[in-house]
């Protein structure tokens, strides 16, 4: 009877070893055991120290085109332009300092995240055209 019990125990251990042996990391003669090996520790990416400031802008603010009428010039360094939809835009940058109220303009530039002291949505002008 002991022999039968011993054979059954051995067969059960071998079956269990075959089923989970790979995941468990190994089997020993006395039975199934987990491997003593440690699992690899995850490594986190490291950031390198920047070599200096970027040479070109890294912000990805949207480019916009504003076409409208100058409604206020020279207020807080901004020129306010109202478009056909009634939206107020505040233009800053080269060429805006010479604009006067009532002029029709077309400006292409980069939308800015904040308008500062300007009344409308701020746009840094890159190209400005006076309309006739």
WOWO-V332562 format. One record per residue. N is the residue number from 1. RES is the residue in three letters. OMEGA is omega as a letter, one per 40 degrees, with the letter a starting at -180 (* if undefined). NEAR is the number of other C-alpha atoms within 10 Angstrom. Layout:
# WOWO-V332562
N&RES&OMEGA&NEAR / N&RES&OMEGA&NEAR
This chain:
# WOWO-V332562
1&UNK&i&6 / 2&UNK&i&7 / 3&UNK&i&8 / 4&UNK&i&9 / 5&UNK&i&10 / 6&UNK&i&11 / 7&UNK&i&12 / 8&UNK&i&12 / 9&UNK&i&14 / 10&UNK&i&15 / 11&UNK&i&12 / 12&UNK&i&13 / 13&UNK&i&18 / 14&UNK&i&17 / 15&UNK&i&13 / 16&UNK&i&14 / 17&UNK&a&20 / 18&UNK&a&14 / 19&UNK&a&11 / 20&UNK&a&15 / 21&UNK&a&18 / 22&UNK&a&12 / 23&UNK&a&11 / 24&UNK&i&14 / 25&UNK&i&14 / 26&UNK&i&16 / 27&UNK&i&19 / 28&UNK&a&13 / 29&UNK&a&9 / 30&UNK&a&9 / 31&UNK&a&14 / 32&UNK&i&19 / 33&UNK&i&15 / 34&UNK&i&14 / 35&UNK&i&15 / 36&UNK&a&9 / 37&UNK&i&7 / 38&UNK&i&6 / 39&UNK&a&7 / 40&UNK&i&6 / 41&UNK&i&6 / 42&UNK&i&6 / 43&UNK&i&6 / 44&UNK&i&6 / 45&UNK&i&6 / 46&UNK&i&6 / 47&UNK&i&6 / 48&UNK&i&6 / 49&UNK&a&6 / 50&UNK&a&7 / 51&UNK&a&6 / 52&UNK&i&6 / 53&UNK&i&7 / 54&UNK&a&8 / 55&UNK&i&6 / 56&UNK&a&6 / 57&UNK&i&7 / 58&UNK&i&7 / 59&UNK&a&7 / 60&UNK&i&8 / 61&UNK&a&11 / 62&UNK&i&11 / 63&UNK&a&14 / 64&UNK&i&13 / 65&UNK&a&14 / 66&UNK&i&22 / 67&UNK&a&19 / 68&UNK&a&23 / 69&UNK&i&21 / 70&UNK&i&22 / 71&UNK&i&16 / 72&UNK&a&17 / 73&UNK&i&20 / 74&UNK&i&16 / 75&UNK&i&12 / 76&UNK&a&12 / 77&UNK&a&16 / 78&UNK&i&25 / 79&UNK&a&27 / 80&UNK&a&27 / 81&UNK&i&30 / 82&UNK&a&20 / 83&UNK&a&17 / 84&UNK&i&11 / 85&UNK&a&7 / 86&UNK&i&9 / 87&UNK&a&12 / 88&UNK&i&20 / 89&UNK&i&25 / 90&UNK&a&29 / 91&UNK&i&31 / 92&UNK&i&22 / 93&UNK&a&16 / 94&UNK&i&12 / 95&UNK&a&13 / 96&UNK&a&21 / 97&UNK&a&14 / 98&UNK&a&9 / 99&UNK&i&17 / 100&UNK&a&15 / 101&UNK&i&14 / 102&UNK&a&13 / 103&UNK&i&14 / 104&UNK&a&19 / 105&UNK&i&20 / 106&UNK&a&17 / 107&UNK&i&21 / 108&UNK&a&18 / 109&UNK&a&21 / 110&UNK&i&18 / 111&UNK&a&21 / 112&UNK&a&15 / 113&UNK&a&11 / 114&UNK&a&11 / 115&UNK&i&17 / 116&UNK&i&14 / 117&UNK&a&12 / 118&UNK&a&19 / 119&UNK&a&17 / 120&UNK&i&19 / 121&UNK&a&18 / 122&UNK&i&24 / 123&UNK&i&27 / 124&UNK&a&20 / 125&UNK&i&23 / 126&UNK&i&14 / 127&UNK&a&13 / 128&UNK&i&19 / 129&UNK&i&12 / 130&UNK&i&13 / 131&UNK&i&11 / 132&UNK&*&6
